[in-house]
C-alpha cells in the first residue's frame, strides 16, 4: 500500500484552491451582515453548501484511476480545506460578536461534517458532482423532516406552536439533536464506505 506523499497533498490543495476560496466567501455576507440567530442558521447552511461543493470538486472524475493512496491524498486536502473553512467562519463570527443558540464552533463543525463523508461517497457513486450536491441536500433535509416527525410524535399536535421544531436550542433540543446526530451518522457511514472500498482495491 503506497504511502501518501506531501507532494500529492499539495497538488490536491492547489486543485481545490478556487472552490475553497468560493466556499470560504459564500457564508460571509450572512455571517457578518446580521447578528441575530436566524442569520447564523442561514450562514451555517451557506457554510455547509460551500464545503459540500469543495468535496464534490475534490472527487470529480479526472480520468485517472482513484487508488487508495490518491483517495487518502484527496481526503487529507479536503479535510484541510474544510477545517480552515470552519475555523475562519468561527473566528470571524466570534470576532464580530455573532450570537447563536448553540456555540458557533460546534455549529461550524457540524455544518461541514457532510463534506467529509456523505458528499465524497455520493460523488464517487454518482460521478455527477452537481447531482451529488442536490441529493446530499435532500438526504440532510429528509433527516430534518424525520426529526420533526419525532417531535410531532413526542410533543403532540401543537409541537410547532410550542416551538419544538424551531431553531432555538432551548425549546427544540430533541429535533436539533436528532437532525445533527443523523447528519453526522450518514457522514461517518459515507467515510467508512469510501475507506473500505479503496482499502480493498
N, C-alpha and C positions, 0 to 999 in steps of 0.2 A: 504494500500500500504506500503510494508516494506521499511524502510529507508536503505540507503546504509551504510554499516559499513566500518570502516577504515581497519579492518582485511581482508575483502573481496577485497578491492582495493589493499592492499599489496600482497595478494595471486595472484591476476591478474598480478601485476607488476613482481612478481617473475617468473610467467609463461612466460612473454614476454621478459625476460632478454636476452636470447640468440638471438632471432630475432632482438631485439632492438640493441644489440651490432653489429650485422651484418649490420643493416640499417645505423648505425652511421658511420661505417667504409667505406661503399660502395662508397660514393661520394668523399672521401678524396684524393685519388690519382689524380683525375681530378681537384679538387679544389686547392690543394696545389702544384701540379706539374707544371701547366702552368697558367700564369696570364692574358691571353687575354680573350676577351668577349666570343669567341666561346667555350673555355674550361669551362667558367662559365655556359653557357647554357647546356652543357653536364653534368656538375656537378649537376645542378638542376634536370635534368632527372634522374640521379642516386639517388639523394635525394628522389625524388618522388617515384621511384621504391622501394627503401628501406622502406619508410614509408608505402607504399601500402602493402608490404609483412608483416610488423608488424600488420597492420589492418586485413589482411586475417588470420594470425595466431591467433589474438585476438578473432576472431569469428568462428574459426574452430570448427566443431561439436565435442563435447566431451561426448556425450551420456546422458547428463543431460538436463532437460528442461530449456530453457532460459526464466526466468521470467523478469519482468520489473526491479526488483532490481539487478539481475545479469547483465542485459544489461547495466544498469547505471554504475555498478562497472567496467565492461569491457570498457565502453566508457571513464570513468574517467582515468583508467590506460592507455588506448590507447592515450588519449589526453596529458597525462603527457609525455609519450614516444615520441610522435610526436613533441610536443612543445620543448622538450630537443634537439631532432634532429635538428630542425630549428634554435634554439638558438646557439648550439655548431657550426653548419655549418656557421652561420653568424659571430660569434665571431672569428673563425679561419680564415675565408675568409677576414674579415676586418683586422685582425692582421698581415696577410702576404701581405696586400695591393692589394687584388684582385680587378680588375676594372670590372664594369658591366654597361650596358646602363640604366638599371633600378636598383634602390637601392637594394643591396643584401638582407637586411631584408625582403623587400616586395617580392622579388623573392622566398626566402625560405618559407615564409608563404603561398604564392600562390602554390608553388610546393607540399606542404604536404596537402593541402586542400582536395583532393580526398580521402585521407586516413581517413578522419574524417566523411565522409558521403557516397560517392559513393561506396567505397570498402566494408565497413561493410554491406551496403544494398545488394550489389551483392553477397557477401559471404553467407549471410543469405538466399538469394533467391536460389542460385545455389547449396550450400553445397559442393562446389568444390573450395578450395582456389586458386589453380593454374589456373584454368579456369577463376576465378574471375580476376586475375591479367591481363590475356590476354584480356578479354572482357573490363575491365576498361581502358586499354591502347588503345583499339580500339575506345572506346567512346570518350576519350580525343583526339585521333588522328582525329576522324570524326569532332569534334568541330573545330580543327585547319584547316582541309580541308574546312569546311564551311566558316570559317573566311577568308581563301584565296579566296574562291569563291566570297565573298562580296567585297574583294579588287579588284578582276578582274572586277566585275560589276561597281564599283565606279571609278576606275582609268583607265580602258580600257585595250587593249591587251598588252601594254608594261609594265604592272604592275610589272612583275618580274625584267625586266631590270632596272626599275626606283627604285627598292629596296622596294616596298610596301609590300612585304611578307618576308623581311629579318628579322633577329633577332635584328635589330637596332631600338630602340625606337624612334629615331629621324625621321626615314623615314616610319616606319611600325606601327604607333600608332593605326590605325584602326584595322588592323589584330590582333595585340597583345592584344588590349583591348577586342575585341570580343572573342578571344580564352580564355583569363583568366576569363572574365565575364561568359562565357558559362560553363567553368570548375567549377567555384565557384557555379553557379546556380544548376548544376546537383548534386553537392556535398551537397548543402543545401537541395535539394529535397530528396536525399537519407537519410539524417539525420532525416528530418521530417517524412518520411515514416516509418523509423525504430521506431522512438519515438511513433508515433500513433499506430503502430502495437502492441507494448508491453504495452503501456498505456491502451489500450483497453482490454488486456488479463487479 
